[in-house]
Amino acid sequence: MRHLEFDGRYAEAILSGRKRATVRLGRRPNLEPGDEVLLHSGGYAIGKAVIERVESKTVGELTDEDAFRDGFSSREELIRALKSHYKHVDDDSIAHVIVFRLVEKFDKPVMSSDYAYEGNLPVEIAEKALKHLDLSEEDRELLELFLQAGSLRKAAHRLGGMNKRYLIRDALRRAYKELKRRGIMGPKL
């Protein structure tokens, strides 16, 4: 499933249906009509949507209608928002209007970092993996460190810094995939 990430200030507009599109600058997003996407806002997965269309144009060609769909009151307000998100915005900048339809609101937002595990807590995954799986020595050490440290952040620091978080996340993903394959754990979302 693909992902669309938004600043936290847009969560309410998305969930209320006021925001039914997003304008992104730069490279065309790898999205097509009919694609289902997970919507993230402010670090949380808040719901699912289906892409209705992706239209490319320049910033100069954006309309009030594009702005309304994106939850803004005018084209000018949309452009001010784009300038707050991107370093360089002018009339010739390439914009992609992604129109989506909200199909599911999550009753309880899930931290985006946990969504990789389909709503299962990383601590539960690590505990079950250590108990039920024949892990590689490296994965066993990473998961044990994670549990001993009490958080991904603290474990990463013990490994040498925040840039080492991926090692623990990768071990958790491998463990969850195997736990799911064996029927020990499954999606909670």
Backbone torsions as a table, in degrees:
resi	resn	phi	psi	omega
1	MET	NA	139.0	178.3
2	ARG	-82.8	167.9	-176.3
3	HIS	-129.7	143.0	170.6
4	LEU	-121.9	121.7	-177.7
5	GLU	-107.3	139.3	-178.7
6	PHE	-130.8	154.4	170.8
7	ASP	-60.7	149.3	-178.0
8	GLY	-59.4	-25.2	-177.9
9	ARG	-69.1	-11.6	-177.3
10	TYR	-97.8	-2.5	-175.3
11	ALA	-57.3	-49.7	-177.0
12	GLU	-62.7	-42.0	179.9
13	ALA	-63.8	-37.3	178.5
14	ILE	-66.4	-50.6	-175.3
15	LEU	-67.9	-28.9	178.8
16	SER	-82.8	-12.0	-179.3
17	GLY	90.5	-0.6	176.6
18	ARG	-68.5	-35.0	179.3
19	LYS	-102.2	108.5	-177.8
20	ARG	-119.5	11.0	-180.0
21	ALA	-155.7	165.8	172.5
22	THR	-142.9	144.5	177.0
23	VAL	-107.6	124.4	179.5
24	ARG	-121.0	139.5	179.4
25	LEU	-99.0	158.8	175.5
26	GLY	95.4	-142.7	-176.4
27	ARG	-62.2	142.0	179.7
28	ARG	-63.4	130.4	178.9
29	PRO	-66.2	149.2	-179.3
30	ASN	-83.9	65.4	-179.5
31	LEU	-132.1	144.3	179.2
32	GLU	-132.9	155.5	175.7
33	PRO	-53.8	136.0	-178.8
34	GLY	96.5	-17.8	178.5
35	ASP	-64.5	137.1	172.8
36	GLU	-92.2	135.2	-178.6
37	VAL	-128.0	151.8	173.0
38	LEU	-94.0	129.1	-179.3
39	LEU	-96.2	127.1	177.9
40	HIS	-116.0	140.8	175.6
41	SER	-148.7	125.8	178.3
42	GLY	62.8	31.0	178.9
43	GLY	86.3	7.1	-179.9
44	TYR	-124.6	143.7	169.4
45	ALA	-80.8	121.1	-173.5
46	ILE	-111.7	-14.0	-179.6
47	GLY	174.0	-176.3	178.0
48	LYS	-122.4	150.7	179.1
49	ALA	-141.8	163.9	174.3
50	VAL	-115.4	133.3	178.5
51	ILE	-73.4	127.0	178.0
52	GLU	-94.8	-38.9	175.3
53	ARG	-165.4	157.7	175.0
54	VAL	-129.0	120.1	-176.7
55	GLU	-121.7	129.5	179.6
56	SER	-103.2	138.8	179.1
57	LYS	-161.7	178.6	175.0
58	THR	-91.0	163.1	177.0
59	VAL	-58.5	-37.3	178.8
60	GLY	-62.2	-23.4	-179.1
61	GLU	-92.0	-5.3	178.5
62	LEU	-62.4	146.3	-175.8
63	THR	-118.7	170.5	173.2
64	ASP	-60.1	-36.9	179.0
65	GLU	-61.0	-42.2	175.6
66	ASP	-59.0	-43.1	-179.4
67	ALA	-64.1	-44.1	-179.5
68	PHE	-60.6	-45.2	179.1
69	ARG	-61.4	-32.2	-178.4
70	ASP	-84.9	4.7	175.8
71	GLY	88.7	11.3	-179.9
72	PHE	-105.3	159.1	-176.4
73	SER	-86.1	-14.2	-179.5
74	SER	-160.7	165.2	176.1
75	ARG	-60.1	-40.7	-178.8
76	GLU	-62.8	-41.1	178.1
77	GLU	-64.5	-40.6	176.8
78	LEU	-59.9	-46.1	-177.9
79	ILE	-65.7	-38.2	175.5
80	ARG	-60.6	-41.7	178.6
81	ALA	-64.6	-42.0	178.1
82	LEU	-60.0	-40.8	180.0
83	LYS	-66.8	-25.5	176.9
84	SER	-78.6	-20.2	-178.3
85	HIS	-100.0	-25.1	-175.3
86	TYR	-123.1	146.5	-178.0
87	LYS	-69.8	-42.7	-174.7
88	HIS	-124.3	116.2	178.6
89	VAL	-134.7	121.9	171.2
90	ASP	-141.8	178.6	-175.8
91	ASP	-59.5	-25.2	-178.4
92	ASP	-90.6	-5.1	178.8
93	SER	-62.7	138.0	179.6
94	ILE	-78.5	128.4	-179.7
95	ALA	-120.8	146.9	177.6
96	HIS	-124.1	118.9	179.0
97	VAL	-93.3	114.6	-178.7
98	ILE	-105.7	110.4	-179.9
99	VAL	-97.4	129.6	-177.6
100	PHE	-133.0	161.1	177.4
101	ARG	-121.6	120.3	178.3
102	LEU	-66.5	124.2	-179.2
103	VAL	-113.6	-15.7	178.8
104	GLU	-155.3	130.5	172.5
105	LYS	-103.9	132.8	177.3
106	PHE	-78.2	130.7	179.2
107	ASP	-57.9	-39.7	-179.0
108	LYS	-130.1	115.2	179.7
109	PRO	-56.9	143.9	-179.9
110	VAL	-110.4	134.8	177.4
111	MET	-55.4	132.9	-178.3
112	SER	-54.9	-38.3	-179.0
113	SER	-65.0	-24.8	179.1
114	ASP	-88.8	-14.7	-175.7
115	TYR	-64.8	-24.7	177.2
116	ALA	-57.4	-21.7	-178.3
117	TYR	-107.3	20.9	174.5
118	GLU	53.2	40.8	176.3
119	GLY	90.0	-6.4	176.6
120	ASN	-80.5	141.9	-179.6
121	LEU	-75.9	138.4	178.8
122	PRO	-55.2	-36.0	179.0
123	VAL	-62.6	-43.1	179.0
124	GLU	-63.0	-41.1	179.8
125	ILE	-62.0	-48.4	-178.7
126	ALA	-60.3	-45.5	-179.0
127	GLU	-62.1	-46.7	-178.8
128	LYS	-68.6	-36.9	179.3
129	ALA	-64.2	-43.5	179.9
130	LEU	-65.8	-30.8	-178.5
131	LYS	-81.7	-39.3	-168.5
132	HIS	-110.5	-14.2	-173.3
133	LEU	-112.2	151.1	172.7
134	ASP	-91.4	89.5	-174.1
135	LEU	-85.9	157.7	171.5
136	SER	-65.4	157.8	-179.6
137	GLU	-58.7	-41.0	-179.7
138	GLU	-63.2	-47.8	179.9
139	ASP	-64.0	-39.9	178.4
140	ARG	-60.0	-46.7	-179.5
141	GLU	-63.6	-41.1	-180.0
142	LEU	-65.3	-43.9	-179.6
143	LEU	-68.9	-37.5	176.0
144	GLU	-64.7	-42.8	177.5
145	LEU	-60.7	-44.5	178.7
146	PHE	-57.8	-46.9	-179.8
147	LEU	-67.2	-39.9	179.4
148	GLN	-66.5	-40.6	-177.6
149	ALA	-71.6	-31.2	178.4
150	GLY	91.3	-9.0	176.5
151	SER	-160.9	157.6	177.6
152	LEU	-61.5	-42.1	-178.6
153	ARG	-60.5	-49.4	-178.8
154	LYS	-65.5	-39.4	178.7
155	ALA	-64.4	-41.7	179.2
156	ALA	-62.2	-40.8	178.2
157	HIS	-62.0	-38.3	178.0
158	ARG	-66.8	-25.6	178.0
159	LEU	-84.2	-9.9	178.6
160	GLY	128.0	-2.0	177.2
161	GLY	144.2	167.7	-177.1
162	MET	-60.3	-26.4	179.2
163	ASN	-68.2	-3.4	178.2
164	LYS	-97.0	1.0	180.0
165	ARG	-56.1	-35.3	-176.5
166	TYR	-58.1	-31.7	180.0
167	LEU	-61.8	-43.9	-179.3
168	ILE	-71.9	-43.2	179.1
169	ARG	-60.4	-42.3	178.9
170	ASP	-63.2	-41.2	178.3
171	ALA	-63.7	-41.0	177.9
172	LEU	-64.3	-41.6	179.2
173	ARG	-63.2	-45.0	178.7
174	ARG	-61.8	-43.2	-179.5
175	ALA	-64.0	-45.4	-178.8
176	TYR	-63.6	-41.6	179.7
177	LYS	-58.1	-43.5	-179.8
178	GLU	-71.6	-39.5	177.0
179	LEU	-62.2	-39.8	178.6
180	LYS	-67.1	-44.0	179.8
181	ARG	-59.1	-37.4	-179.2
182	ARG	-84.4	-3.7	179.5
183	GLY	78.7	14.2	-179.5
184	ILE	-80.0	-35.4	178.0
185	MET	-134.6	159.3	176.9
186	GLY	-152.6	177.9	-178.4
187	PRO	-61.5	141.8	174.8
188	LYS	-107.0	-8.0	-177.3
189	LEU	-95.4	NA	NA
